[in-house]
Amino acid sequence: MNDTFGAHAVKLPADHMALYPAGSLHQVQPVTRGVRLASFFWIQSMVRDDGERTILLDLDLAIQRLKAQGGDPQVTVNLSGTYHNLLRRWSNT
């Protein structure tokens, strides 16, 4: 798979799936044993701009780390509020 982060080889165990941006080039190798069952679907983000989505992801990951480390609950609430305000501002709905 080639995406904005470069080329990646992905081999997952049975019953797993890979999600990737629709604009990513990919190639599927032949099945060498067993059977491949495939399902395809598309999702659309509420936030159109890739840079804005990246900011939201970074903020969300930081909030999760803060929670996991037992950080100040009020700071977590404030940052979560900021995340949701940005999501509302940048969403296409």
HELIX and SHEET records of a PDB file:
HELIX    1   1 ASP A   50  ALA A   68  1                                  19    
HELIX    2   2 PRO A   73  TRP A   90  1                                  18    
SHEET    1   A 2 ASN A   2  ASP A   3  0                                        
SHEET    2   A 2 GLY A   6  ALA A   7 -1                                        
END                                                                             
